[in-house]
Amino acid sequence: MGLRVGVWAPVWGTFLVQREPPDEVREASFAHNARYIQRAEELGFDSTLLLDRSLNGIKGVGAPVLEAWITAAALATLTRSIELIVASKSAYRHPALVAQMGANIDQISGGRFAINIVSGWWGLEHEMAGIPFPPHDERYDLSEEVIKVLKGYWTKEEFDFEGKYFQITGGVTSPKPLRKPWPVFYFGGESTAALKLAGKAADVFLFNGRPLEDARALMGAVNEEAAAHGRTVGHGMSTFVVCRETDEDAQAELVRLRSLIGEVAPIRGADKAVQHRKTSVQADRVGTNGGTAAGLVGSPSTVAERMLAFHESGVDLFLLQFHPMFEELERFASEVMPLLPLREPSGAKGNAISH
């Protein structure tokens, strides 16, 4: 199977991790996001991820951030082939509402909706809204119930569910999603609880960028869990790309990007037990969710070779970040993508992931 490339939607602004005055975060607008995702689609990118945040954890709590689900619904009418992966915090959104919203976005988009189940790490979002924020492992138990409830809504005409966190009586959602048997479930995390749930219930395990050997170990752990349940799981990785004509030029550009970064926006209320916050905090703050840790910094051939090494180890989807966004999106599409064995973007109604 060919690999897929996608982009992060800039729902919170640029991917440089620094505090910025709210009125200067111009990229966190719908107009900017729409132009960026439309151009990515035109260039052949397969997917886009919309982060579920009620507060801006990159530029500061008072900075603008787009609401993922409203943005995805609007993008569904402005795009034709790109997969819309919408994140959903399990402890923040009730699955009955998520089921209806997801099914409707899938209908609007012609079968291009997917969901990224997020167990969450930022308690401040919950505290400010008066929404309970369970302890770490309980959030994964809750996420497991959310997945079961969503699958029930999306595959059954009517269903009941009796869980610890959710009770559904005569649950109905109509119309159903077009994607069958259900929209793709992306899921991430690095703790033992996360890896177990990924192997048990995810369609695609989505993880933060890291060195190749570390990625192999993480994917191997999920694959073992999946095999124990008689199933297989795909893998996706988030990463920031710095590409220039030569490896030396790319390293110089990385140094330049680091020099642009100013004061870090403080993060209050982060759960210190969350593993990915321990392992994937970027020292240089160039990019989020692993940043440049995967090493996709170099000439087009170097970047392509490193992506192929990840792909041969199991990564099916790369969700990419760039800066400056449009210029580097164009560069990657024209100079790196021709070197990759890409799968044709399908815009398909089916879910080809093995269960």
C-alpha positions in Angstrom: 0.0 0.0 0.0 1.3 3.5 -0.9 1.9 6.0 1.8 -0.3 9.0 2.4 0.7 12.6 3.3 -1.5 15.0 5.1 -1.3 18.4 6.9 -2.2 19.8 10.2 -4.9 22.5 9.9 -3.5 25.7 11.5 -6.5 26.1 13.8 -4.3 27.9 16.4 -2.0 29.8 14.1 1.6 29.0 13.0 3.4 25.9 14.2 6.1 27.9 16.0 5.5 27.3 19.7 5.6 30.8 21.2 3.4 33.3 22.9 1.9 35.9 20.5 -0.5 38.8 21.0 -4.0 37.7 20.2 -4.4 40.3 17.4 -1.2 39.0 15.7 -2.4 35.4 15.4 -3.7 36.0 11.9 -3.4 32.4 10.7 -6.0 31.2 13.2 -8.8 32.4 11.0 -11.2 30.3 8.9 -10.2 32.2 5.7 -6.6 31.2 6.2 -7.4 27.6 7.1 -9.7 27.2 4.1 -7.2 28.5 1.7 -4.5 26.3 3.2 -6.5 23.1 3.2 -7.9 23.8 -0.3 -4.4 24.3 -1.6 -3.1 21.1 0.1 -6.0 19.2 -1.6 -5.1 20.7 -5.0 -1.5 19.6 -4.5 -2.5 16.0 -3.7 -2.4 15.8 0.1 -4.7 13.1 1.3 -5.8 14.2 4.8 -5.9 17.1 7.3 -6.1 16.9 11.1 -8.2 19.5 13.0 -7.1 19.7 16.6 -9.9 19.9 19.3 -8.9 22.8 21.5 -11.1 25.3 23.4 -8.0 27.2 24.4 -4.8 28.1 22.4 -2.0 26.2 24.1 0.6 27.4 21.6 0.1 31.2 21.4 -1.5 31.7 24.8 -4.8 31.2 26.5 -6.2 34.5 25.2 -5.2 33.9 21.6 -7.7 32.8 19.0 -8.3 29.1 18.1 -10.8 27.7 15.7 -13.4 25.2 16.9 -12.6 21.9 15.2 -16.1 20.6 14.4 -17.6 23.8 13.0 -14.5 24.4 11.0 -14.6 20.8 9.6 -18.3 21.2 8.6 -17.5 24.4 6.7 -14.4 22.8 5.1 -16.6 19.9 4.0 -18.4 22.2 1.6 -15.2 23.7 0.2 -13.2 20.6 -0.5 -13.7 17.6 -2.7 -11.2 14.8 -1.9 -9.2 15.5 1.3 -10.0 13.4 4.4 -11.2 15.5 7.3 -9.8 14.1 10.6 -11.6 15.8 13.4 -10.3 15.4 16.9 -12.7 14.9 19.8 -11.8 15.1 23.5 -13.6 12.1 25.1 -14.2 13.7 28.5 -15.3 17.1 26.9 -17.9 16.1 24.3 -20.8 13.7 24.8 -20.6 10.8 22.3 -24.3 11.1 21.4 -23.8 14.6 20.0 -20.4 13.6 18.5 -22.2 10.7 16.7 -24.7 13.0 15.1 -22.2 15.7 14.2 -19.8 13.2 12.7 -22.5 11.5 10.7 -23.7 14.8 9.3 -20.1 16.0 8.4 -19.6 12.6 6.6 -22.8 13.1 4.6 -21.9 16.8 3.8 -18.4 15.8 2.7 -19.4 12.8 0.7 -17.8 10.2 3.0 -14.5 12.0 4.0 -15.0 12.4 7.7 -12.7 10.6 10.2 -12.4 11.0 14.0 -9.4 11.3 16.2 -10.4 10.2 19.7 -8.4 12.2 22.2 -8.3 11.3 25.9 -6.9 14.7 26.8 -4.2 16.2 28.9 -5.1 19.9 29.5 -7.3 20.1 32.6 -7.6 23.8 32.4 -10.0 23.5 29.5 -12.3 21.4 31.7 -11.8 23.5 34.8 -12.8 26.8 33.0 -15.9 25.2 31.6 -16.9 23.3 34.8 -16.5 19.9 33.0 -15.1 17.1 35.1 -11.5 16.0 34.2 -11.0 12.3 35.3 -7.6 10.9 36.3 -5.3 9.7 33.6 -6.2 6.0 33.2 -9.9 6.7 33.7 -9.8 9.0 30.7 -8.7 6.0 28.6 -11.5 3.9 30.1 -13.9 6.7 29.1 -12.4 6.8 25.6 -13.1 3.1 25.2 -16.7 3.7 26.0 -16.9 6.6 23.6 -15.6 4.4 20.8 -18.2 1.7 21.6 -21.0 4.3 21.7 -20.0 5.9 18.5 -19.8 2.6 16.7 -23.2 1.7 18.0 -24.8 4.9 16.7 -23.1 4.6 13.4 -23.8 0.9 12.7 -27.2 0.1 14.4 -30.6 1.4 13.7 -31.2 1.5 17.4 -29.1 0.4 20.3 -28.7 0.4 24.1 -25.5 0.8 26.0 -24.8 0.5 29.8 -21.4 1.7 30.8 -19.7 3.3 33.7 -19.7 6.7 32.1 -22.4 6.6 29.5 -25.9 5.0 29.4 -27.7 5.0 26.1 -31.3 3.9 25.8 -32.8 3.4 22.3 -30.0 5.4 20.7 -30.6 6.6 17.2 -28.7 8.6 14.7 -30.0 9.2 11.2 -28.7 9.7 8.6 -25.8 7.3 9.1 -22.3 8.1 7.9 -21.5 7.1 4.3 -18.1 5.6 5.3 -18.6 1.9 6.1 -18.5 0.2 8.5 -17.8 3.5 10.2 -15.6 6.6 9.8 -12.0 5.8 10.5 -11.0 6.0 14.2 -7.6 7.6 14.7 -6.3 7.3 18.3 -3.0 8.3 20.0 -1.2 8.2 23.3 2.0 6.7 24.7 1.0 5.3 28.2 0.3 1.7 28.8 -3.4 2.4 28.9 -3.2 4.3 25.6 -1.3 1.5 23.8 -3.7 -1.2 25.0 -6.7 0.8 23.8 -5.1 1.6 20.5 -4.5 -2.1 19.8 -8.0 -3.0 20.9 -10.1 -0.4 19.2 -8.3 2.0 16.9 -8.2 1.8 13.1 -5.1 4.0 13.0 -2.6 4.7 15.8 -1.5 8.3 15.5 1.6 9.3 17.3 4.0 12.2 17.8 7.1 12.4 15.7 10.3 10.7 17.1 13.4 9.0 16.0 12.9 5.9 13.8 13.9 3.3 16.4 11.6 4.8 19.0 8.8 4.8 16.4 9.4 1.2 15.6 9.2 0.3 19.3 5.9 2.2 19.8 4.3 0.8 16.7 5.5 -2.7 17.7 3.8 -2.4 21.1 0.5 -1.4 19.5 0.8 -4.2 16.9 1.2 -6.8 19.7 -1.9 -5.5 21.5 -3.8 -5.6 18.2 -2.7 -9.1 17.4 -3.9 -10.3 20.8 -7.4 -9.1 19.7 -7.1 -10.7 16.3 -6.9 -7.5 14.4 -4.4 -5.1 12.7 -3.9 -1.3 13.1 -2.6 1.3 10.7 -0.1 3.9 11.9 0.2 7.7 11.4 2.9 10.1 12.5 2.9 13.9 13.1 6.1 15.7 12.2 7.5 19.1 11.1 9.4 19.2 7.8 12.3 21.5 6.9 13.4 21.0 3.3 16.0 22.9 1.3 18.2 22.2 -1.8 20.9 20.7 0.4 21.1 19.1 3.8 23.3 22.0 4.9 20.8 24.6 3.8 18.0 22.8 5.6 20.0 22.7 8.9 20.7 26.5 8.4 16.9 27.0 7.9 16.2 25.1 11.1 18.6 27.3 13.0 16.8 30.4 11.5 13.4 29.1 12.6 14.7 28.6 16.1 15.9 32.2 16.1 12.4 33.4 15.3 10.9 31.9 18.5 10.3 34.2 21.4 8.7 33.7 24.8 6.8 30.4 25.5 3.2 30.6 26.4 2.8 29.1 29.9 0.6 26.0 30.2 -1.4 25.8 33.3 -3.4 22.7 34.3 -1.5 20.2 32.2 -1.7 16.6 33.5 1.9 15.7 34.5 1.0 12.0 34.2 0.5 12.3 30.4 3.4 10.4 28.8 3.5 12.3 25.5 4.0 15.5 27.4 7.2 14.0 28.9 8.6 12.5 25.7 7.6 14.9 23.0 8.1 18.4 24.4 10.2 20.1 21.7 13.4 21.6 22.9 13.5 23.9 19.9 9.8 24.5 19.7 9.8 24.3 15.9 6.6 22.5 15.4 4.3 20.7 17.8 3.6 17.1 18.6 7.1 15.9 18.0 8.3 18.8 16.0 11.5 17.9 14.1 12.3 14.9 16.3 11.7 12.5 13.4 14.6 14.1 11.5 12.7 15.2 8.4 15.2 18.0 7.9 17.3 18.0 4.7 17.3 18.0 0.9 14.3 16.6 -0.9 16.0 13.3 -1.4 17.1 13.1 2.3 13.5 13.9 3.5 12.1 11.3 1.1 14.6 8.7 2.2 13.8 9.2 5.8 10.0 9.1 5.2 10.5 5.9 3.3 12.3 4.3 6.2 9.4 5.2 8.5 6.9 3.9 5.9 8.8 0.6 5.6 8.6 0.3 9.3 4.8 0.7 9.3 3.9 4.4 9.0 1.1 4.7 6.5 0.2 8.4 7.0 2.4 11.5 7.7 0.6 14.5 9.1 3.0 17.4 8.3 3.6 20.9 9.6 5.5 23.6 7.8 6.7 27.2 8.3 6.1 29.4 6.4 3.0 27.4 5.6 2.2 28.1 2.0 5.7 28.4 0.7 6.8 25.1 2.3 3.6 23.3 1.4 4.4 24.1 -2.3 8.1 23.1 -1.9 7.2 19.8 -0.4 4.6 19.0 -3.0 6.9 19.9 -6.0 10.2 18.5 -4.7 9.5 15.7 -2.2 6.2 14.2 -3.2 7.4 13.1 -6.6 10.0 10.9 -4.8 7.4 9.1 -2.7 5.2 6.0 -3.6 2.0 7.9 -2.8 -1.4 6.4 -2.7 -3.9 8.2 -4.8 -6.2 10.4 -2.6 -9.5 8.5 -2.7 -12.1 10.7 -1.2 -13.7 7.3 -0.7 -16.9 6.4 1.1 -15.4 3.2 2.4 -13.1 2.4 5.4 -10.3 0.2 4.0 -8.6 -0.2 7.4 -8.6 -3.8 8.7 -10.6 -4.4 11.9 
